[in-house]
Amino acid sequence: MIHILYRGSCSACLELEGSVPYYAPAPYTVLVDGEERLRGEANVFSLFGLEPDTAYAVTVRPETGGEETVELRTAPEACRVSVKDFGAVGDGVHEDTAALQAAISLIPPGGRVVFPAGTYLTLPLSLKSHITLELQEGATLLGSTDRERYPILKTVSVDPVGRELPLVGFEGQEEDCYQSLLHGSYAEDVAVVGPGTIDGGGQEGDWWKDFDQFPAARPRVVFLNRCKGVTLHGVTVKNSPAWHIHPYFSQDVAILDCFLTAAKVSPNTDGIDPESCDGVDVIGCRFSVGDDCVAVKSGKIDMARKYHVPADHHTIRNCLMEFGHGAVTLGSELAAGIRNLSVTQCVFHATDRGLRIKSRRGRGKDSVVTNVLFDNIRMDAVLTPIVINMWYNCCDPDRYTEYVWSREHLPVDDRTPHLGSFAFRNMECTGAEAAACYIDGLPESPIDEVRFENISVAFAEDARPGIPAMQNFAEERCRLGLYLDNVTKIQVKNVTLRGVDGEGLIVRHSGEVVTDGFEVD
């Protein structure tokens, strides 16, 4: 069955129903009104260059035979304008900021701003409501490396009646930030679509060098502050100065069939980091970045106490994560909690960790994770497929203090986080190296429950020692089985481990352990 994920005025995104992670059961051809448009192998595909308010018949014809057709009608639009009509040059040398911002600012609601083939060098641009930006084939929006000309936005501004006006934040707290390349604030009904590219320019200039000395936090390629109804469809987003796409206190954000990429050694270049958002869909995307591919967040403790906005109703499906510290990460900034999250039908390749949950003392009592599903995942060459780490020691001034690393049973107070129940189901992992799973809870706040069902993990023949979780005094491990510490209830059902050194199941300071079909070779 074919599902329509998105239909705009000039593009559409569709998904093939099935159970195979990321890839379709067989290669296929897509026809539009009977004419071949593309050939695909993934469960999610896109159509570009469509006309507004027009009916199309989309047929998918697998190589194995048979076909299915779905009817779709594109959305209407008020007008379309080219950025070149506003004076943009698009040669990658001339700065086009003024022309691009004029096109965005001046078109009416329901309009489309078209970026034809070319390279548009620009400083940050501000998005507005009810518009579509279309980056056509061969179009690149390129961020300037002239850092001194990027506006620095303050943590809060003050409106005429004395209320705080939140504008920016980074790594779980409100702080001064350089304006991001595409910066949406309080905008609604915005789409950025097309087969073109948004290049943050992080590989040039000094964005990735000595950034701790900058007067403000680095920009992202796309930052969405308290926006609603935003779609990014089909675009390649690359080389961000920091995180690539950062929805922040936003609602109903869809990121579909996009490619997020940066050098493996680039610092903090996460792919997508939704923070304190409600309703984020990441479907059919591909990642190869220098940090976590997707990191779901809800702020550090001060921001959580101030706004009380958890991460809620997120879907990650049919994605391919290649390279990165973690494929899908929860935290570590999760002080307002994370709930109603599903990660399904994904493929992870050569990431350091697969499914990764990271927290620490100091995240607070509202840092509760609940109703989270991890199902139907394939991993290859992932050093540690599953990690739950309550001792995370990065990105905080007190990261090396005794409060963070002490293994003593400390008093439970309003700074103490808690993790609930987690189920990991239907996973096939090959080429693991450090550990099959590394789960390490707090003695004063044990993890409620961890369930493994229908999971196989095979270690690489040439597995090398590595650090499963980022924590103080961490030890290198190699071919470690299922390691669990400070968990109240553990269930292991139909789990197979191949190539383990030592015991297959190592349990410390934990409660009930139930096994049903556990094989170690």
C-alpha positions, -999 to +999 in steps of 0.1 A: +000+000+000+012+035-008+008+063+018+010+100+009+032+116+036+032+151+021+017+169-008+027+205-014+022+227-044+053+214-063+063+182-046+051+151-029+065+125-006+052+089-005+059+058+016+055+021+007+039+000+034+060-030+045+080-045+073+115-043+059+136-015+075+143+014+052+147-006+020+118-018-002+115-056-007+125-051-043+137-022-066+108-004-083+099+021-110+076+051-103+054+063-131+035+096-130+005+097-153+020+066-171+055+081-177+085+068-159+097+094-133+123+076-112+136+043-100+139+036-063+150+011-036+139+028-004+105+026+013+102+064+010+104+084-023+098+119-035+084+136-066+095+171-076+087+195-104+049+191-100+024+217-109+001+233-083-035+222-078-031+194-103-042+157-101-017+130-107-018+092-109+013+078-092+021+041-100+047+020-083+059-010-103+082-034-084+107-055-104+092-086-090+059-078-107+025-063-099+018-026-094-002-001-074-015+033-082-025+062-059-042+094-069-030+127-055-037+164-060-011+190-053-019+219-031-028+253-047-006+283-044-010+321-046+020+328-067+056+317-075+086+340-078+122+334-086+149+348-063+166+360-095+137+383-101+148+400-069+184+404-080+200+372-067+231+362-088+237+326-076+273+324-086+286+315-051+308+346-050+284+375-049+265+377-016+227+374-023+214+380+013+194+411+005+178+397-026+168+364-010+154+380+021+134+404-001+118+375-020+109+357+013+095+388+030+075+403+001+056+374-014+020+370-002+007+341+019+005+309-001+034+319-023+064+299-034+100+313-036+120+294-062+158+289-061+168+279-096+201+260-102+231+280-088+249+287-056+234+315-034+259+328-009+241+343+020+241+355+056+212+343+079+176+345+065+144+349+085+115+327+075+078+339+076+045+321+077+025+306+049+053+303+022+072+275+004+109+277-005+117+254-034+154+245-039+155+231-074+179+206-088+214+221-087+205+249-063+226+254-032+220+278-004+255+285+010+261+300+044+287+328+046+318+322+066+319+359+077+310+352+113+314+388+123+283+397+102+260+371+117+236+387+142+239+375+178+204+369+192+200+372+230+185+345+251+154+367+258+143+400+246+117+423+263+085+434+245+069+467+252+047+454+281+077+438+299+072+401+290+100+379+281+102+370+245+121+337+240+142+337+209+171+312+210+187+283+228+213+256+225+223+224+243+194+226+267+195+261+279+187+296+268+218+314+258+230+339+232+233+324+197+244+334+163+213+336+141+209+304+121+211+302+083+173+296+079+158+310+111+121+306+118+106+323+149+069+321+157+062+311+121+034+288+108+028+268+077+063+268+062+078+243+037+113+240+024+113+215-004+132+202-034+162+182-045+186+211-038+211+217-010+214+239+021+251+241+030+260+257+063+296+263+053+309+247+085+338+231+067+350+266+057+360+295+080+363+289+117+330+274+127+345+241+137+376+256+153+380+271+188+342+277+190+344+276+228+359+311+225+331+325+204+309+353+220+278+332+213+267+296+205+272+285+169+242+288+145+224+258+131+215+254+094+178+254+103+164+267+136+127+267+143+117+286+175+081+281+185+070+274+150+040+253+139+033+232+108+068+232+092+079+207+066+114+200+052+111+177+022+138+162+000+166+187+007+202+179+015+213+197+046+251+197+051+281+211+069+263+229+097+284+250+121+267+230+149+235+209+148+219+207+114+181+210+121+169+222+155+132+224+161+128+242+194+095+244+213+077+238+180+047+218+169+039+196+140+073+194+123+078+169+094+113+161+081+109+138+051+133+121+027+161+145+036+199+138+036+218+152+066+256+150+062+289+164+076+324+151+080+327+123+106+352+144+126+331+176+126+322+187+162+286+186+174+271+183+140+240+164+150+215+157+123+181+165+138+176+176+174+140+183+183+139+200+217+107+203+238+086+198+207+052+182+202+047+162+170+079+156+151+081+131+122+114+121+109+106+096+080+127+083+051+158+104+060+195+094+056+223+105+079+260+107+080+272+132+105+299+140+131+277+134+162+242+119+170+220+114+139+188+121+158+188+134+194+155+140+211+157+166+239+137+186+264+163+209+279+184+210+310+169+215+345+166+253+345+148+254+312+125+225+322+115+242+354+107+274+336+086+260+307+076+224+317+075+213+280+084+177+274+093+161+241+060+144+230+046+125+200+077+119+179+080+093+151+113+081+136+107+056+108+123+042+077+156+060+082+192+051+074+218+062+098+254+059+086+282+071+108+276+093+139+281+089+177+245+076+182+219+066+156+189+076+177+196+093+211+173+104+239+190+132+259+212+140+275+192+172+278+159+156+288+150+174+320+113+180+310+109+143+300+103+124+268+071+105+261+053+089+232+082+082+209+085+054+184+116+043+165+108+017+139+120+002+105+154+018+106+189+007+095+220+018+115+254+014+099+288+021+115+275+044+142+293+042+176+260+034+193+226+024+181+197+032+204+212+055+230+196+070+261+218+093+281+211+112+313+228+121+346+223+135+381+211+171+378+185+166+351+158+167+377+127+150+389+106+158+358+132+140+336+109+110+331+110+089+299+078+069+292+059+051+264+089+047+241+090+020+214+122+006+197+111-020+171+123-036+138+158-023+137+188-036+117+223-027+127+257-034+111+291-024+124+275-005+154+300-007+182+274-010+210+238-015+197+220-005+229+231+020+256+213+035+286+237+057+305+227+075+336+262+088+341+267+110+310+296+134+316+296+158+287+283+193+280+280+205+316+304+226+338+302+201+366+308+171+343+338+159+363+325+165+398+319+138+425+282+145+423+282+132+387+305+102+391+300+090+427+287+054+428+273+059+463+236+059+469+230+096+471+198+112+485+169+115+461+159+152+456+145+175+430+177+171+409+173+133+406+162+120+372+143+088+366+139+064+337+109+041+333+103+010+312+120+003+279+113-024+253+138-034+226+122-057+200+129-074+167+165-063+162+193-079+141+227-066+149+259-078+132+295-066+135+292-053+171+325-047+189+324-032+224+292-046+239+258-060+229+241-037+254+254-015+282+228-003+307+240+016+338+214+031+361+217+052+393+217+034+426+193+059+442+170+059+411+172+025+393+157+021+358+122+006+362+123-021+336+142-033+305+128-059+281+146-075+252+126-096+228+136-112+195+171-098+193+202-112+178+237-097+182+268-111+165+302-096+172+328-088+145+356-114+142+382-085+145+363-067+173+384-040+190+379-026+225+359+006+229+340+027+254+303+017+254+291+048+272+305+083+278+311+085+316+338+093+341+363+065+347+348+045+318+366+012+310+371-002+275+351-033+267+353-058+240+327-085+231+308-077+263+273-094+264+242-078+280+254-057+308+229-042+332+234-023+365+208-008+387+176-020+369+146-031+389+132-056+364+149-074+335+132-096+309+152-114+282+131-134+256+144-150+224+178-133+225+208-148+207+244-136+212+273-147+190+310-142+197+307-130+233+338-131+256+327-143+290+292-143+304+263-135+281+243-117+308+260-096+335+236-082+361+246-060+390+227-043+418+194-052+401+161-068+409+141-095+392+156-112+361+134-134+338+149-152+308+130-172+282+150-184+253+185-169+258+213-184+237+250-175+239+276-188+215 
